[in-house]
Amino acid sequence: MIKPQPILLVEDDQAQNTLISAMLNAANYQVYSAFSVEDAIVTLKSHADIELIFTDWKLGNLSGMDLIKYVRAQQKHIGIVVATAYGSIEHAVEAIELGADDYLSKPFQRQELLLALAKANKANQLRLANQQLSSQISEQNQLVDIIGHAPCMQKVFQRIERVSATSATVLISGESGTGKELAARALHQLSNRSKQPFIAINCGAIPENLAESELFGALKGAYTGATQDKLGKFAAANKGTIFLDEVAELSLNVQTKLLRLLQEGVVTPVGDTKEHNIDVRVLAASHKNLQQMVRDGLFREDLYYRLNVVPLHMPPLRERQEDIPRLIEHFLKRFSQQYGIEAPQLSSTLLKHLLNFNWPGNVRQLSNTLEQFVLLQDETELKENLTNTANSAQTNALFTLPSEGLNWDEFEKDCLQQALNREGGNKTQAAKLLWISYKQFLYRLEKHNLN
């Protein structure tokens, strides 16, 4: 049996109220009767499940118009039908303008009433669907929105806005957790490719022997285990945007194929002899110093310049501490909505801890911390975790930076010279002593004129 639909009937004439109630009950409505606007408002407050209202125009000192104004002012998604004994077109127009979904002129037939209510019910369902869609879109936008009012973040926003409409390749730098993928998604969303695919790839998570086929595709039988043609990520992102996170992890061989794609707009799947044209915007990111990797021979110089058409640096959270309060508010709201939990209140002491913490893991660490707090709502545990993290960072430090700072170039030069002296001038052993590659060691010797 279909569950009766709740409806509020507002009619101040006792006989009419009883008659219309009987009609609605017979049509499988659960009727709540009211005899004035004041009664109707009280009923609405006590019965949140009401989805429809059928109200008379004239209701003592107030009218159906007053009830419509109240309902729409409360942003309640309720279908409304107004009945009037006068058949005035002015009343009908006013009712519709104020937010009624339909109107009836008295006297009316049972079928007319049911059709008007069906129309109002459909209009109400459309409003609810639009609200849900808007909420989903808003949530998606929140996921790609980058929050920040600090001057360094304003520069980020300005650059994203300036280049998003183009197809220029962008190289996003920054520490882990600073929001490099958020920046990439914002660039995609604001571009004319926004309705096309956005594919994000963590290059460091792809096994080196599979990276080429994963990115550029492969033909059936191209390698052991290739039982069918494989569509590469670049082909899957055709007409859209591809985001190569941790691009520094790609092997030199894959870097060569990526350079070819950037230069000529073509890909060649593994096992294929033909080049295939492709239209894709490439965004790349790395927390490593790619310029240093180029000097060390670990990253192709020509590829670096092809990727670094537009550089975009995401600042660490410690450089924009004025944004922390806004981020806290954002994450508390986001996670409380996500888990259906009332957002916890932060004490002044806890807020001070959050504002003074260094956040080595940047925005990602702040997000994870507040997600845990929303779920557990244990302020003591959160404070202990922050304190332990800070103490651990100090304990694990191999070197304590002097309070007055230091001259890095002189410090590095001194370390190189000490390593050479200790190993009797043997550069290979001196490089091992400093835990750097031989090429890196030679580069630094030349940099400090120690050759």
C-alpha positions as CSV (number, residue, x, y, z in Angstrom):
1,M,0.0,0.0,0.0
2,I,1.3,3.5,-1.0
3,K,2.1,5.7,2.0
4,P,-0.3,8.7,2.2
5,Q,1.3,12.0,1.3
6,P,1.2,14.7,4.0
7,I,-0.8,17.8,3.1
8,L,-1.8,20.9,5.0
9,L,-5.4,22.1,4.4
10,V,-6.0,25.7,5.4
11,E,-9.7,26.6,5.3
12,D,-11.5,28.6,7.9
13,D,-15.0,27.4,7.0
14,Q,-15.7,24.3,9.1
15,A,-18.0,22.6,6.5
16,Q,-15.6,23.3,3.6
17,N,-12.7,22.1,5.6
18,T,-14.5,18.8,6.4
19,L,-15.6,18.3,2.8
20,I,-12.2,18.9,1.3
21,S,-10.5,16.8,3.9
22,A,-12.8,13.9,2.9
23,M,-11.8,14.3,-0.7
24,L,-8.1,14.4,0.1
25,N,-8.3,11.4,2.4
26,A,-10.0,9.4,-0.4
27,A,-7.2,10.4,-2.7
28,N,-4.5,8.9,-0.3
29,Y,-3.5,12.2,1.3
30,Q,-2.7,12.4,5.0
31,V,-4.5,15.7,5.9
32,Y,-3.5,18.2,8.6
33,S,-6.2,20.7,9.0
34,A,-5.8,24.4,10.0
35,F,-8.4,27.1,10.2
36,S,-6.1,30.2,10.1
37,V,-2.7,31.3,9.0
38,E,-1.5,31.2,12.6
39,D,-2.7,27.6,13.0
40,A,-1.0,26.7,9.7
41,I,2.3,28.0,10.8
42,V,2.2,26.1,14.1
43,T,1.3,22.9,12.2
44,L,4.2,23.4,9.7
45,K,6.6,23.8,12.6
46,S,5.4,20.6,14.3
47,H,5.1,18.5,11.1
48,A,8.3,18.8,9.0
49,D,7.1,16.1,6.6
50,I,4.4,18.2,5.0
51,E,5.0,18.5,1.3
52,L,1.9,20.2,0.0
53,I,-0.4,23.1,1.1
54,F,-3.9,23.8,-0.1
55,T,-5.0,27.1,1.3
56,D,-8.0,29.4,0.9
57,W,-7.4,33.0,-0.1
58,K,-9.4,34.7,2.7
59,L,-8.5,33.6,6.2
60,G,-9.8,36.0,8.8
61,N,-7.4,38.9,9.4
62,L,-4.7,37.3,7.2
63,S,-4.8,35.6,3.8
64,G,-3.2,32.8,1.8
65,M,-0.7,35.4,0.6
66,D,0.7,35.8,4.1
67,L,1.1,32.0,4.4
68,I,2.9,31.8,1.0
69,K,5.3,34.6,2.1
70,Y,6.1,32.8,5.3
71,V,6.7,29.4,3.6
72,R,9.0,30.8,0.9
73,A,10.8,33.1,3.4
74,Q,11.6,29.9,5.4
75,Q,12.9,28.4,2.1
76,K,10.7,25.4,2.6
77,H,10.3,23.2,-0.4
78,I,6.5,22.8,-0.3
79,G,4.0,22.7,-3.2
80,I,1.3,25.4,-2.7
81,V,-2.2,25.7,-4.3
82,V,-4.4,28.7,-3.5
83,A,-8.2,28.8,-3.8
84,T,-10.3,31.9,-4.0
85,A,-14.0,32.5,-4.1
86,Y,-13.7,35.6,-6.2
87,G,-12.0,34.2,-9.3
88,S,-9.9,37.4,-9.4
89,I,-7.1,37.2,-12.0
90,E,-5.2,39.8,-9.9
91,H,-5.3,37.4,-6.9
92,A,-4.1,34.6,-9.1
93,V,-1.2,36.6,-10.5
94,E,-0.2,37.8,-7.1
95,A,-0.3,34.2,-5.7
96,I,2.0,32.9,-8.5
97,E,4.4,35.8,-8.2
98,L,4.7,35.1,-4.4
99,G,5.5,31.5,-5.0
100,A,2.3,29.5,-5.4
101,D,2.5,26.7,-7.9
102,D,-1.2,26.8,-9.0
103,Y,-4.6,28.4,-8.1
104,L,-8.3,27.3,-8.2
105,S,-11.4,29.4,-8.4
106,K,-14.3,28.4,-6.2
107,P,-16.4,26.4,-6.7
108,F,-14.1,23.7,-8.1
109,Q,-14.5,20.0,-8.9
110,R,-12.7,17.2,-7.2
111,Q,-10.7,16.4,-10.3
112,E,-9.6,20.0,-10.7
113,L,-8.3,20.0,-7.1
114,L,-6.4,16.7,-7.6
115,L,-4.9,18.0,-10.9
116,A,-3.8,21.2,-9.3
117,L,-2.2,19.4,-6.3
118,A,-0.4,17.0,-8.7
119,K,1.0,20.0,-10.6
120,A,2.2,21.6,-7.3
121,N,3.7,18.3,-6.2
122,K,5.7,18.0,-9.5
123,A,6.9,21.6,-9.1
124,N,8.0,20.8,-5.6
125,Q,9.9,17.7,-6.7
126,L,11.7,19.7,-9.4
127,R,12.7,22.3,-6.8
128,L,14.1,19.5,-4.6
129,A,16.0,18.0,-7.5
130,N,17.5,21.4,-8.4
131,Q,18.5,21.9,-4.8
132,Q,20.2,18.5,-4.7
133,L,22.0,19.2,-8.0
134,S,23.1,22.6,-6.8
135,S,24.4,21.1,-3.6
136,Q,26.3,18.5,-5.6
137,I,27.8,21.1,-7.8
138,S,28.7,23.3,-4.8
139,E,30.4,20.3,-3.2
140,Q,32.4,19.6,-6.3
141,N,33.4,23.2,-6.6
142,Q,34.5,23.2,-3.0
143,L,36.7,20.2,-3.7
144,V,38.6,22.1,-6.4
145,D,38.4,25.6,-4.8
146,I,41.6,26.7,-3.3
147,I,41.0,28.6,0.0
148,G,43.3,31.5,0.8
149,H,43.5,35.2,1.2
150,A,47.2,35.6,2.0
151,P,49.2,37.6,-0.6
152,C,51.1,34.6,-1.8
153,M,47.8,32.8,-2.5
154,Q,46.4,35.8,-4.3
155,K,49.3,35.5,-6.7
156,V,48.4,31.8,-7.3
157,F,44.7,32.8,-8.0
158,Q,45.8,35.5,-10.4
159,R,48.0,33.2,-12.4
160,I,45.4,30.4,-12.5
161,E,42.8,32.9,-13.8
162,R,45.2,34.3,-16.4
163,V,46.2,31.0,-18.0
164,S,43.3,28.7,-17.3
165,A,41.5,29.6,-20.6
166,T,44.6,28.7,-22.6
167,S,46.0,25.3,-23.4
168,A,49.4,26.2,-22.0
169,T,51.4,23.5,-20.2
170,V,51.7,24.4,-16.5
171,L,54.4,23.0,-14.1
172,I,53.1,23.2,-10.5
173,S,55.7,23.1,-7.7
174,G,55.4,22.9,-4.0
175,E,55.8,20.7,-0.9
176,S,53.6,17.6,-0.4
177,G,50.2,18.5,0.8
178,T,50.1,22.1,-0.5
179,G,47.3,21.5,-2.9
180,K,49.0,20.9,-6.3
181,E,46.2,18.7,-7.6
182,L,43.6,21.3,-6.4
183,A,45.4,23.9,-8.5
184,A,45.4,21.5,-11.5
185,R,41.7,20.8,-11.1
186,A,41.0,24.6,-10.9
187,L,42.9,25.1,-14.1
188,H,40.8,22.4,-15.8
189,Q,37.5,23.6,-14.4
190,L,38.1,27.2,-15.5
191,S,39.2,26.2,-19.0
192,N,37.1,25.5,-22.1
193,R,38.0,21.8,-21.6
194,S,36.0,21.7,-18.4
195,K,33.3,19.4,-19.9
196,Q,36.0,17.0,-21.1
197,P,37.9,14.4,-19.1
198,F,40.3,15.3,-16.3
199,I,42.7,12.5,-15.5
200,A,45.1,12.7,-12.6
201,I,48.0,10.2,-12.5
202,N,50.6,9.7,-9.7
203,C,53.7,8.9,-11.7
204,G,55.4,7.6,-8.6
205,A,52.8,4.9,-8.1
206,I,53.2,3.3,-11.6
207,P,55.7,0.5,-11.8
208,E,58.6,1.6,-14.1
209,N,58.1,-1.4,-16.5
210,L,54.4,-0.5,-16.9
211,A,54.6,3.3,-17.1
212,E,55.0,3.5,-20.9
213,S,51.9,1.3,-21.6
214,E,49.9,2.9,-18.8
215,L,50.5,6.4,-20.2
216,F,50.6,5.8,-24.0
217,G,48.7,2.6,-24.4
218,A,49.8,-0.8,-25.9
219,L,48.6,-3.2,-28.6
220,K,47.6,-6.8,-27.9
221,G,50.6,-9.0,-27.6
222,A,53.1,-6.1,-27.2
223,Y,54.4,-7.6,-24.0
224,T,53.8,-10.6,-21.8
225,G,50.3,-10.3,-20.3
226,A,48.9,-7.9,-22.9
227,T,45.9,-10.0,-23.9
228,Q,44.1,-7.1,-25.5
229,D,44.7,-3.5,-26.7
230,K,45.2,-1.1,-23.8
231,L,44.0,2.5,-24.0
232,G,46.6,4.8,-22.5
233,K,45.8,7.6,-20.1
234,F,46.7,10.3,-22.7
235,A,44.2,8.8,-25.2
236,A,41.6,8.6,-22.5
237,A,42.1,12.3,-21.7
238,N,41.8,13.3,-25.4
239,K,40.2,16.8,-25.7
240,G,40.6,17.2,-21.9
241,T,43.3,17.6,-19.4
242,I,45.9,15.2,-17.9
243,F,47.7,15.9,-14.6
244,L,51.0,14.2,-14.1
245,D,51.7,14.3,-10.4
246,E,55.3,13.6,-9.3
247,V,56.5,13.8,-12.9
248,A,60.1,13.6,-11.6
249,E,59.5,9.9,-11.0
250,L,59.2,9.1,-14.7
251,S,62.2,7.2,-16.3
252,L,64.3,8.9,-18.9
253,N,62.8,6.6,-21.6
254,V,59.2,7.6,-20.7
255,Q,60.4,11.3,-20.4
256,T,61.5,11.0,-24.1
257,K,58.0,9.9,-25.2
258,L,56.4,12.6,-23.1
259,L,58.6,15.2,-24.8
260,R,57.5,13.9,-28.2
261,L,53.9,14.3,-27.2
262,L,54.4,17.8,-26.0
263,Q,56.3,18.8,-29.2
264,E,54.2,17.1,-31.8
265,G,50.9,16.2,-30.2
266,V,51.3,12.5,-31.0
267,V,51.6,9.2,-29.1
268,T,52.8,5.8,-30.1
269,P,51.3,2.9,-28.1
270,V,53.7,0.1,-27.1
271,G,53.9,-2.4,-30.0
272,D,52.6,0.1,-32.6
273,T,54.5,1.6,-35.4
274,K,52.0,4.4,-36.1
275,E,51.8,7.8,-34.4
276,H,48.3,8.9,-33.3
277,N,47.4,12.5,-33.0
278,I,46.0,13.6,-29.7
279,D,44.7,16.9,-28.2
280,V,45.4,17.0,-24.5
281,R,46.5,19.7,-22.1
282,V,49.3,18.6,-19.9
283,L,49.7,19.8,-16.3
284,A,52.5,18.5,-14.3
285,A,53.7,18.7,-10.7
286,S,56.5,17.7,-8.4
287,H,57.7,18.4,-4.9
288,K,61.3,17.8,-6.0
289,N,63.6,20.5,-7.5
290,L,63.5,19.7,-11.2
291,Q,66.2,22.2,-12.0
292,Q,68.5,20.4,-9.7
293,M,67.6,17.1,-11.2
294,V,68.4,18.5,-14.6
295,R,71.8,19.5,-13.4
296,D,72.3,16.0,-11.9
297,G,71.3,14.4,-15.2
298,L,68.2,12.8,-13.7
299,F,65.7,14.8,-15.7
300,R,65.7,15.8,-19.3
301,E,66.5,19.5,-19.7
302,D,64.4,19.9,-22.9
303,L,61.4,18.2,-21.2
304,Y,61.8,20.5,-18.2
305,Y,61.4,23.6,-20.4
306,R,58.5,22.1,-22.3
307,L,56.7,21.5,-19.0
308,N,57.7,24.8,-17.4
309,V,55.9,27.0,-19.9
310,V,54.0,28.5,-17.0
311,P,55.4,27.9,-13.5
312,L,53.0,27.9,-10.6
313,H,54.2,27.5,-7.1
314,M,52.0,26.4,-4.2
315,P,53.2,28.0,-1.0
316,P,53.5,25.9,2.2
317,L,50.9,26.5,4.9
318,R,53.6,28.0,7.3
319,E,54.0,30.9,4.8
320,R,50.3,31.8,4.9
321,Q,49.3,31.3,8.5
322,E,46.5,34.0,8.1
323,D,44.6,31.4,6.0
324,I,44.5,28.8,8.8
325,P,41.3,30.1,10.5
326,R,39.4,30.0,7.2
327,L,40.7,26.6,6.4
328,I,39.7,25.3,9.9
329,E,36.2,26.6,9.3
330,H,36.0,25.1,5.9
331,F,37.2,21.6,6.9
332,L,34.9,21.5,10.0
333,K,31.9,22.3,7.9
334,R,32.9,19.9,5.1
335,F,33.5,16.9,7.3
336,S,30.5,17.5,9.6
337,Q,28.3,17.5,6.4
338,Q,30.1,14.5,5.0
339,Y,29.5,12.4,8.1
340,G,26.2,13.9,9.2
341,I,27.7,15.0,12.5
342,E,27.2,18.4,14.1
343,A,30.3,20.5,13.8
344,P,32.3,20.5,17.1
345,Q,33.1,23.8,18.8
346,L,36.8,24.6,19.2
347,S,37.9,25.9,22.5
348,S,40.2,28.9,22.6
349,T,43.1,26.7,23.8
350,L,42.7,24.2,21.0
351,L,42.3,27.0,18.4
352,K,45.6,28.4,19.7
353,H,47.3,25.0,19.3
354,L,46.0,24.8,15.7
355,L,47.1,28.3,14.8
356,N,50.6,28.0,16.3
357,F,51.4,24.5,14.9
358,N,54.0,24.4,12.1
359,W,52.0,22.0,9.8
360,P,54.9,20.2,8.1
361,G,52.3,18.2,6.1
362,N,50.6,21.4,5.0
363,V,46.9,21.7,4.1
364,R,46.6,17.9,3.8
365,Q,47.8,17.4,7.3
366,L,45.4,20.1,8.6
367,S,42.5,18.4,6.7
368,N,43.3,14.9,8.1
369,T,43.6,16.4,11.7
370,L,40.2,18.1,11.5
371,E,38.5,15.1,9.9
372,Q,39.7,13.0,12.9
373,F,38.5,15.6,15.3
374,V,35.0,15.8,13.7
375,L,34.7,12.0,14.0
376,L,36.1,11.6,17.6
377,Q,35.6,15.1,19.0
378,D,38.3,14.4,21.5
379,E,40.1,17.7,22.1
380,T,42.6,16.1,24.6
381,E,43.8,13.5,22.0
382,L,44.1,16.1,19.3
383,K,46.3,18.3,21.5
384,E,48.5,15.3,22.4
385,N,48.9,14.3,18.8
386,L,50.0,17.8,17.8
387,T,52.4,18.0,20.7
388,N,53.9,14.5,20.0
389,T,54.3,15.4,16.3
390,A,56.1,18.6,17.1
391,N,58.4,16.8,19.7
392,S,59.1,14.0,17.2
393,A,60.1,16.4,14.5
394,Q,62.6,18.1,16.9
395,T,63.9,14.7,18.2
396,N,64.4,13.3,14.7
397,A,66.2,16.4,13.4
398,L,69.9,15.6,12.4
399,F,70.8,19.2,12.6
400,T,69.5,22.1,14.7
401,L,69.3,25.4,12.8
402,P,70.9,28.2,14.8
403,S,68.5,30.8,16.0
404,E,70.4,33.5,14.1
405,G,70.3,31.4,10.9
406,L,73.3,30.5,8.7
407,N,74.9,31.2,5.4
408,W,73.9,28.1,3.4
409,D,76.5,28.4,0.6
410,E,79.3,28.7,3.2
411,F,77.8,25.7,5.1
412,E,77.6,23.6,2.0
413,K,81.1,24.5,0.9
414,D,82.5,23.6,4.3
415,C,80.7,20.2,4.3
416,L,82.2,19.4,0.8
417,Q,85.7,20.5,1.9
418,Q,85.5,18.4,5.1
419,A,84.4,15.3,3.1
420,L,87.3,15.7,0.7
421,N,89.8,16.2,3.5
422,R,88.4,13.1,5.4
423,E,88.7,10.9,2.3
424,G,92.1,12.2,1.2
425,G,90.7,13.9,-1.9
426,N,88.9,10.8,-3.1
427,K,85.8,12.3,-4.7
428,T,83.9,9.0,-5.0
429,Q,84.2,8.3,-1.3
430,A,83.6,11.9,-0.3
431,A,80.3,11.8,-2.3
432,K,79.2,8.6,-0.5
433,L,80.1,10.2,2.8
434,L,77.6,13.0,2.1
435,W,75.0,10.5,0.7
436,I,74.8,12.2,-2.7
437,S,75.5,10.9,-6.2
438,Y,78.9,11.4,-7.8
439,K,77.4,13.7,-10.4
440,Q,75.8,15.8,-7.7
441,F,79.1,16.0,-5.8
442,L,81.0,17.1,-8.9
443,Y,78.4,19.8,-9.7
444,R,78.7,21.2,-6.1
445,L,82.5,21.2,-6.3
446,E,82.3,23.3,-9.4
447,K,79.6,25.5,-7.9
448,H,82.0,26.4,-5.0
449,N,85.2,26.4,-7.1
450,L,86.6,23.5,-5.1
451,N,88.1,21.7,-8.2
